[in-house]
């Protein structure tokens, strides 16, 4: 359980096939708790890219299914969007197949014990509607 922190509630025991196997059959991160780590990782990446100019940038973020669960952790220059085409980044957990709904370059994965909980995709290069969906 300690290895799952702060996502202990996603635990499945070996009778369910362990975490990796359970991820293929059951919902794991139904509270979207992994979004906190995903947002922090995206912010860290962008601060590294933009340096001191980071705070002067604006980023549109599309979040699958639980936008307010993620936006709680947003820095001031992250803005929620419900537009797939305007989104610079896409944050999604694996519930409902959200992680497979949009294209993008994977820049971060939230994983616990071999199970994928959430992904962050960079979509800045996909501003064309023809390229935005799988």
N, C-alpha and C positions, 0 to 999 in steps of 0.2 A: 504494500500500500504506500509506503514511503517513496518508492520509485515513481509513483503516479502523481505525487504532489505537484500542483494544487488540484489535480483532477482525480482524486481518489474515488469519486462516485462512479467512474467509468469501469471499474474493476469487474472482470469476469474470471471465475476460477478455472482450474484445469478441467473440470467436468464439462464446462461449456467450450472447452478447447483453448482456453487461455485468451489473452487479449487479442492476439493477431487473428486467430480463427474466429473469435466472437465478433470482431469488427466486420466480418463478411456477412454475418447473419443477424446481428442485433444492433440497435441504436446504442451508441456509446455516449457521446457528448451532447445529450438532449438539452442541457441548460446553456450550451454554447460558452462554457467557461473558458475554453481554449482561445476564445477571441482576445482575451486580455494579453496573452503571450503573442498572438499573431500581430496585434496592433503595435505592441512594444517593439517587436522585431522589425516591422515595417518602418516605424519611426527611426529606429537605430540605423537601418540601411540608408534611409533618405538623408539623415543627418550626416552620415559618412559620405554620401554622394555630393551634397550641397554645402557641407561645412557651415560656416557662419551665415550663409545666405539661406539656410533651411527655413528660418522663421519668416522670410519674405516670399516664400513659395506658397502656392495653393494646390492641394491635391483632392481630387474627387474620388471617393471610395464607394464602391458598390458592395453591399453585404448581403449574402444569401440568408433569407428566412428570419434572422434576428438582428436587424440593423441597430436597434437600441442597445443590445447586449455588447456590441462592438463600439458604438459611438461614445459610450460612457468613458472609454479609455482614450479617445481621440485627442491629440494635441489641437490647438486652436486653428491650425491651417489644414486640417483634414475636414472635408465636407462630405456628408452623406449624399449620394445620388441614387435614384432608382432607375437611371438610364444606363443600359448596358453599353451604349455607344459613347457616352461621355466619361465613363469610369476610367480613371488612370490606373486604379488598382481594384482587385476583387478579393474579398476575404470570404471564405466559405468553410463551413464544417462539412462532414461527410453525410450528415442526415439528409434524407430525401435526394441523395446524389448531387447535392449542391456543388461539390468540388469538381463535378464533371460538366456543369452547365455552360460555362464560358471558357473561351480560349484565353491564354496568357502565358507569359514566361513565369514559371514557378520561382519565387524568390525566397520562400520560407515554408517549412512544414512543421506543424505541431504534432509530435508523435510521442506515444507512451508505450513502452514495452512491445514495440513492433506494430502498434496500431496507429494508423493515421487518424488524427482528430480534426485538423484544419489545415488549409493551405492559404497562401497569399500569392496572388498572381499579378504580375506587372502587365498592364494592358495598354501602356502609352503608345506602343507601336501599332496598335489595332484601332485606329480611329475611323476606319472604313466600315460601314454597316455590313458589307459582304464578308468581312473577315471576323467580325465580332462574335459570331456563334459557331459552335461545333457543327 
